[in-house]
Each structure stands twice: as C-alpha cells, then as structure tokens.
Amino acid sequence: MKLSAASLDRLPDDVDVPRYDRSAITTGIVHFGVGGFHRAHQAMYVDRLLRSDFESASRWGICGVGVLPGDRRMKDVMDAQDCLYTLALRHADGSWDTSVIGSIVEYLFAPDDPEAVVEKLAHPDTRIVSLTVTEGGYNFSATTGEFDAENSLIRADLAAGAVPSTTFGLVCEALARRKERGLAPFTIMSCDNIEGNGHIARSTFTAFARLKDPALAQWITDHAQFPNSMVDRITPVTTPDVVDELATRYDLEDAWPVAAEPFTQWALEDSFTLGRPAFEDAGVQVVDDVTPYELMKLRLLNASHQALCYVGYLSGYRLVHDVTQDPLFARFLLRYMDEEATPTLQPVPGIDLADYKRTLIERFSNPEIRDTVARLCAESSDRIPKWLVPVVRANLDAGGPVALSAAVIASWARYAEGVDEQGEPIDIVDRLKDSLVPVARSQHEDPLAFVRNRDLFGDLVDDERFTTAYLDALGGFHSRGARAVVEELVGRPARA
C-alpha cells in the first residue's frame, strides 16, 4: 500500500508508526536541505520526542525547504505522502528496524514560491532554522574562511529589489522582516560536517547580511545564536533495492525511503535564542562545548572515509564494506586513526576513543548499508581541506607523523586523474572537476602540481616534510599501484 496518513493504521505490526496527532503540531523548526541524512538524523530525533512527550514537542514540528532545482522531486514525494517517509535501520545480520517518521509536517519549494518561504521563516512560531546544505553550501573558502561575495547567485540576491533564491537570501530577508516587526531572530543551527559549523554559519550569514544591510548584520551579531554541533549516522543514497525491499518485507510503497546504519550520535551546543526541544530526552548530547566531539568525528570518521575511498576505488572495490573487510585496508585505517588523527584530538568527555575507533571499523564493514565508494569520493574538494588538511597541519606543527595523511591526499590526486589502474574512466564528481582533472593529469611531469592549489591546501606545498611523504606516495601510486603503496605504509614501523 502507498504510504500516507490514511494508510498508517494498516501497516504491519513490525513497522513502528507515529501514533501522535500530526494535525496538532506547529512548525517551530524550518530546515533547509531535506535529504537522506536529515531524515535519518535530526527529523528522527524530533520524531522520538513527539512519541515520548507530545505536549512539549508539538511546538517543534519541522517544515522542510528545498532551494535547488533538484529538490522538486522531494517536494512531489512529500506532497504525495503527507510528508511521511520510512526509515529502515539495517543491521549487519540482515535484520531491519523500520519506522515511519512523522516529524516533518510541511515542505516548501522555494523556486515556486520564495515569498512563502520567507514568511514561514519570519513567522513568530519559527524559532530554529536548521541546515544540512553540505560542506559546499556555506559559500566560503576552506583556506581563508572568507565568504565568496563574487558567487553569481549571491550577487543576484544582493541586487536591489531582488527576489531571494539562495539560502542566504531567503534567511536574511526573513531576519530583516523579523527585525522590522520587533521579533527576536531565530537560532540558525548547522548540522553539516564542518569543523565549527556554528561559527561558519555565523560568519557566512552575517557576511551576506553585511553586504545587504550593515545594520541587519549588526542586529544578527548582537542577538542571534549559531550553536555548533556534531552529527553522525552513515546514510547512503537511497537505491531502488531499498524501495523494493520495503515492498517485499512490509507490502509498503514509499517513493523515497531512507536506509541507514543503526548507530547515531548528535552532540549539540546548548546555545539557542528562542528555546529548543528537549533534545537530551531523545539521546542527544547537549553540551557546553562541542569542539572535542566534532574533532573526533571529523578527523576519525570523516577523514577515514577519505582514507579508504580513493585507494579502495583504485584497488577495484566499489562498496565501502568490501574495502573495510579487507584486512590490509582495515589496518591502514586504524594506523591513520591511531598515529596521526588521535594525537590531534582533545579529550572527549564520556567517550572511549579506542572503542570508538573499533566501532568505526565495524560500522564501515556493515554489508547491509551498501554504501558506495564513489559516494565517498565525491566532492573531495569540499571534504579533504576541512577533514584531513587540519590533521596534517596539526602534526606538522607538533612534529608528528604525516606519512599516512600525505598518502591519502596523494591518493586523491591519483584518483582525480580520472582513469583507474585498469585504464577505465572514473566519473569524477566535484564542483571543481574542470580545474582539478587537468592539473591531476599534469602531475606525471610536475608531481607537485596538484598540491600547489593554495585554495585547497594552503602552504602545505612549502613544507618539505609533507612534500617528501606526498611525493613518495604519489610515485608509488603511479609505479606500483594503490594496494602496493598501502602495503608498504602499513608495513613501516609506527611514526615512520
């Protein structure tokens, strides 16, 4: 049967459905970027609260917003399914925990009606605006931290009398209206994988506002809150087999379900302008300082994804669990985490790092997730500078080892040539593809060409310790192949 509000009572008993009155929910959260991760993570936590304490949580329903042209499909699915969707948690033994999530109660597609989005944001009920717009959605340089005011979409939104089309334009127009109406600003809560994501959100939104109206920017600076957060749940792109399996297991037709791993974590800074849901009652770690948690996640989980994806792809693997189940690559990941990432971390309250790292390998090895290596390889220019380059810098400053991290960057440079070790083309997915691929292909003649991009790597090319390790690995990728390079790195003594 098709998923809808009318069909909830007819679903099988092993599908956990929301029993609360969704018609009594008001939307206190407006979320930009309703993709798989948001639906497996933040929306799931709000759904937990609605199930456990509806009276308190009913003011915190979610209104999703799509800004990009590709978001139209989500609008169509949300409309057809009363904003309901299925979340399937896939365990390594093949079992599923399946539930229908009801916390998203409205979805707006900004290109169709930007005014409706602005007014939704400006409404007094809206107290939190949350974001999963990917690392590239904040429109800033990873090396300088500066907002890119020359972006053509930003310039269009800054023009006098422009109808806003970007997240920045929509949010800042709504904040301007709230200021005029004597309403306090909403909290802007980033849930993206960026170190200091709240600081980045504050910097970029106030930078846009300053270009539009300096007085507005000052008001935002004085009154708005931008909490930092660390979010974690591996959530691959939904594939047709997930849709088919739901139909087979439960006789349930969902046009866009979400499949994710059972593990989930969210550490959130307790810094909100107009209140927040009781997230701690749903398992969120609400803390004073997110920094230790975010460094742990970005430098262990996210950077480890980059450590396995390029060498895995070049070695012929296409699924993440196949790479991690190979003992050689598992040892490579653990050595990177132990020797180069962990020394750059702060103490993490309540976390056993040794157990966390073992759990990461187990999570990556879950065959039911079927996460693709290609997904991890995508948009590397947004990921490597934020997740791995800081590890290299920290170790260079401290005199620590960089051989493994340098090899990961070299594996990206080799992958970016766009041809694998069998001579087959690689579909490079990256916003900088047109500039990255030609430079990568020139590195046979100029081996340091790739890392001379100071926008991505800063001054790493000037550091002899880094370039020596980088050139050693890159030469090995070209002459002996990825697996041989990893074997050599794993076989070296610690801190080589």
Secondary structure, DSSP 8 states (H G I E B T S, - for coil): -B-SGGGGGGS-TTEE---S-GGG--EEEEEE--SHHHHHTHHHHHHHHHHH-HHHHGGGEEEEEE-SGGGHHHHHHHHHTTT-EEEEEE-TTS-EEEEEE--EEEEEETTT-HHHHHHHHHSTT--EEEE---GGGG-B-TTT--B-TT-HHHHHHHSTT----SHHHHHHHHHHHHHHTT----EEEE-SS-TTHHHHHHHHHHHHHHHH-HHHHHHHHHH-----EEEE-------HHHHHHHHHHH--B-SS-EEE-S--EEEEE---SS----GGGGT-EEES--HHHHHHIIIIIIHHHHHHHHHHHHTT--BHHHHHHSHHHHHHHHHIIIIIIGGG----TT--HHHHHHHHHHHHT-TTT--BHHHHHTTHHHHHHHHTHHHHHHHHHHT---HHHHHHHHHHHHHTTSB-TTS-B-----TTHHHHHHHHHGGGTSTTTGGG-HHHHTTGGG-HHHHHHHHHHHHHHHHT-HHHHHHHHHHS-TT-
